[in-house]
């Protein structure tokens, strides 16, 4: 092979690799930005983020003392911050809204619903997925929803 062919091959490889590197860098920046938002919510409320998960433009956490829940969600339309005292809840449930489209089942919403001890008729919600504002395909939202439901339920009971 001559040096011209080698150089052309190297240039083509670099052109192919650069977009993947940039996507990885951007994903890491977005994850760090969302984590910072979660930490800001915790700091405003006098606690520190403990266990947490980040997906798409959302995050959910429990503080280090496991007394508070912290959530952050950003859509094209709004930014939603969630902060709640765990001992104020007497229940935690999964709310899943689906509809049938032909032979397919389409998930419209996935939420955690928290039953309040003070106001049992007015639960609080944290939305993990909404087909109107999120991508049309579910990612890890169902697994994360189940994980957090179990974790919170264990601490409420």
WOZIPE-V39033 format. One record per pair of residues at least 12 apart in sequence whose ideal C-beta (glycine too) atoms are under 7 Angstrom apart, sorted by the first residue. I is the first residue (numbers start at 1). J is the second residue. Records with the same first field share a line. If there is no record, write none. Layout:
I=J / J
This chain:
31=54
34=54 / 57 / 59 / 72
35=54 / 59
37=72
38=52 / 59 / 61 / 70 / 72
41=70 / 72 / 81 / 83
42=63 / 70
45=68 / 83
47=63 / 65 / 68
48=63 / 64
49=61 / 63 / 70
50=62 / 63 / 64 / 66
53=144
55=139 / 140 / 141 / 144
56=134 / 139
57=73 / 74 / 75
58=72 / 73 / 128
59=71 / 72
60=126 / 148
62=151
66=155
67=85 / 86 / 87
68=83 / 84 / 85 / 86
69=82 / 84 / 86
70=82 / 83
71=126
73=127
75=133
76=133
77=133
82=126
84=114 / 124
86=155 / 156
88=116 / 117 / 118
89=114 / 115 / 116 / 117 / 156
90=115 / 117 / 156
91=115 / 156
92=112 / 114 / 149 / 152 / 153 / 156
93=113
94=112 / 145 / 149
95=109 / 111 / 113
96=110
97=109
106=131
107=129 / 131 / 138
108=131
109=127 / 129 / 130
110=128 / 129 / 141 / 142 / 145
111=125 / 126 / 127 / 128
112=125 / 126 / 128 / 145 / 148 / 149
113=125
128=141 / 144 / 145
129=141
